[in-house]
Amino acid sequence: MATTYPMPKWGVTMESGQINEWTVSPGDAVKEGDIIASVSTDKIDIDFESPADGVIAALLADEGDDVECGVDVLVIADDQADYDAYRASQA
């Protein structure tokens, strides 16, 4: 199964975050807690950690994009077979 994940909200006043850099690419295996991106908000720069173990299936926002909290920014597949199925469904 592939699951979408939104831009987290790291503070009560945070409305959006700018993706400075993705440190992963589609096809990369990740573990929960791995740093997958650096994000800037109006107050802080923070590391975006992977919310789950799996394979990065898609990055839904580009570096430099300012993304509202709650908007999906990535897709993580449970394993390689789910990654392959997700990628095939997007073709």
N, C-alpha and C positions, 0 to 999 in steps of 0.2 A: 504494500500500500504506500502511496505517496501522500504526504501531508503538507499543507501550506502553513507558513508561520508569518505572523505580522511583525511590523516594527514594534518593538517593546516600548513601554512607557516606564522610564526609569525615575520619574518624579511627578509629583502631583500637578505641577505647572507645565510639564513637557507636552507640547502639541505635535512636534515633528522632530525628525532627526535627519541629518545629511550623511549619506554613506560616503565616507572619505576613501575607503579602500576595502575591497573584498579580498580576503586572504585565502579563499577557496575558489574552485571552479567546478562546473558540473562534472560529475564523475568521481570527485574526490570523496573518499571515506572520511567520516567525522565521528567523533565521540562526543557525547553530551559534555558541555563545558569547554570544548575546544574553541579558541578564538577564530571566528569566521569573518569578522569585519571590524573596522574602526568607524565609529559614528560620532558626529558632533551635534550637540544640541545648543540651545541658546545660552546654556550655562556650563556645560562640561563636554569633555571628550571622553568617550568610553569604549571599551571593547565589547562587541556583540558576541556572546558565547552561543555555541550551538545548543538549541533546546532539546536535542535528541541524538541518539546514535543513528547512523545510517549513511546514505550516499547522497551527496548534493545532486538533486535532479534538475534544478533550475534556479537561476538568480532572476528575480522579477523586477529588480530595480538596478539602475546603472550607478557606477561611481559618480559622485557629484549630485545625484538626485536628492532632493529634500522630500522625505516621505512622512506623511501624517501617521501618527501612532494608530495602530490597529489595521493599517493597510498591509496586505500580504507582500513580503519582500523575498521570500525564498520557498523552495519546495525541497523536502528531504524524503527520500525513498527509504523504506525499511532495510532493503538489501539490494544486491546487484540485479537480481531478477526483477524486482519492483522498479528499479531505475530503468532497466531496459524496456519494460512495459510502458512506463511513463513516457520515455523519450519516443517510443514508437507511436504512442497515442497523440503526440504533438506534431508528428510529421505530416 
